[in-house]
C-alpha cells in the first residue's frame, strides 16, 4: 500500500507519495506536487497514492538514452531507410553525459 504525506512550505503545501525504488538506479522514488492550499495538496496526495497503487506511475526520471531507444523501437517502421543515418548521428552528436550507465563493456559511447 502506498503512503504519502503533505509538507508545509513557505508559499504553499507539497504532496509527497513514496512510489518504490527506481529499477535502474535503485534509489527511492517519490511523486511530488506543490499546491497553494492544504486541501489541494491533500487531493493531489490521494490522486498520487491511487496512481502508485494502480501501478500507473509516469517515468519522470528516464534517461535520454532510454527515451531514444524506446523512440527508435516505435519509429523504426516510419524511418526504414533513414534509420542507419539517424543512429549514426545519435552516436556521433549526442554527448556521452546524456547516455545511461548501461553500455557494452569497454564502450565509451552509447550504442544506438
C-alpha positions as CSV (number, residue, x, y, z in Angstrom):
1,X,0.0,0.0,0.0
2,X,1.3,3.4,-1.0
3,X,2.0,6.0,1.7
4,X,2.1,9.8,1.5
5,X,2.0,13.0,3.4
6,X,1.6,16.7,3.0
7,X,4.6,19.1,3.7
8,X,4.2,22.7,4.7
9,X,6.2,25.1,2.6
10,X,6.6,28.9,2.8
11,X,4.2,29.6,0.0
12,X,2.0,26.5,0.0
13,X,1.9,22.8,0.5
14,X,3.6,19.8,-1.1
15,X,2.0,16.4,-1.6
16,X,4.7,13.6,-1.3
17,X,4.0,9.9,-2.1
18,X,6.5,7.1,-1.9
19,X,6.5,5.2,-5.3
20,X,9.0,2.4,-4.6
21,X,12.6,2.0,-5.9
22,X,13.8,3.0,-9.3
23,X,14.6,-0.2,-11.2
24,X,17.7,1.2,-12.8
25,X,19.3,3.2,-10.1
26,X,17.9,1.5,-7.0
27,X,17.1,4.9,-5.4
28,X,13.9,5.6,-3.6
29,X,11.3,7.3,-5.9
30,X,8.8,9.9,-4.8
31,X,6.0,11.6,-6.6
32,X,5.6,15.2,-5.6
33,X,3.3,18.1,-6.4
34,X,3.1,21.6,-4.9
35,X,-0.2,23.5,-4.4
36,X,-1.2,26.8,-2.8
37,X,-3.7,25.3,-0.3
38,X,-3.7,22.3,2.0
39,X,-6.9,21.0,0.5
40,X,-5.5,20.9,-3.0
41,X,-2.3,19.2,-1.7
42,X,-4.4,16.5,0.1
43,X,-6.4,15.9,-3.1
44,X,-3.2,15.6,-5.0
45,X,-1.8,13.2,-2.4
46,X,-4.8,11.0,-2.7
47,X,-4.6,11.0,-6.5
48,X,-0.8,10.2,-6.4
49,X,-1.5,7.3,-3.9
50,X,-4.1,5.9,-6.3
51,X,-1.6,6.2,-9.2
52,X,1.0,4.2,-7.3
53,X,-1.5,1.6,-6.1
54,X,-2.8,1.2,-9.7
55,X,0.9,0.9,-10.9
56,X,0.3,3.9,-13.3
57,X,3.3,6.0,-12.4
58,X,4.8,8.1,-15.1
59,X,8.5,7.6,-15.5
60,X,9.9,11.1,-14.8
61,X,13.5,10.0,-14.4
62,X,14.1,8.2,-17.7
63,X,17.5,8.9,-19.2
64,X,17.8,10.4,-22.7
65,X,19.4,7.1,-23.8
66,X,16.4,5.1,-22.6
67,X,13.9,7.5,-24.3
68,X,15.8,7.5,-27.6
69,X,16.0,3.7,-27.6
70,X,12.2,3.5,-27.0
71,X,11.6,6.1,-29.7
72,X,13.7,4.1,-32.1
73,X,11.7,1.0,-31.4
74,X,8.5,2.8,-32.3
75,X,9.8,5.0,-35.1
76,X,11.7,2.1,-36.8
77,X,8.8,1.4,-39.2
78,X,8.5,5.1,-40.0
79,X,12.1,5.7,-40.8
80,X,13.1,2.5,-42.5
81,X,15.8,3.9,-45.0
82,X,17.0,6.7,-42.7
83,X,17.4,4.6,-39.6
84,X,21.1,3.9,-40.1
85,X,21.8,7.6,-40.7
86,X,19.8,8.5,-37.6
87,X,21.7,6.0,-35.5
88,X,25.0,7.4,-36.8
89,X,24.0,11.0,-35.9
90,X,22.9,9.9,-32.4
91,X,26.2,8.1,-31.8
92,X,28.3,11.0,-33.0
93,X,26.3,14.0,-31.8
94,X,24.7,13.1,-28.5
95,X,27.2,13.7,-25.8
96,X,28.3,10.8,-23.6
97,X,26.9,12.6,-20.5
98,X,23.4,12.1,-21.7
99,X,23.8,8.3,-22.1
100,X,22.8,5.9,-19.4
101,X,25.2,3.9,-17.4
102,X,24.1,0.8,-19.2
103,X,26.5,0.2,-22.1
104,X,28.5,-2.6,-23.6
105,X,31.6,-3.3,-21.5
106,X,34.5,-1.1,-22.5
107,X,32.4,1.2,-24.6
108,X,32.9,4.9,-24.0
109,X,29.8,5.9,-26.1
110,X,26.3,4.7,-26.1
111,X,25.2,2.2,-28.8
112,X,22.0,3.1,-30.6
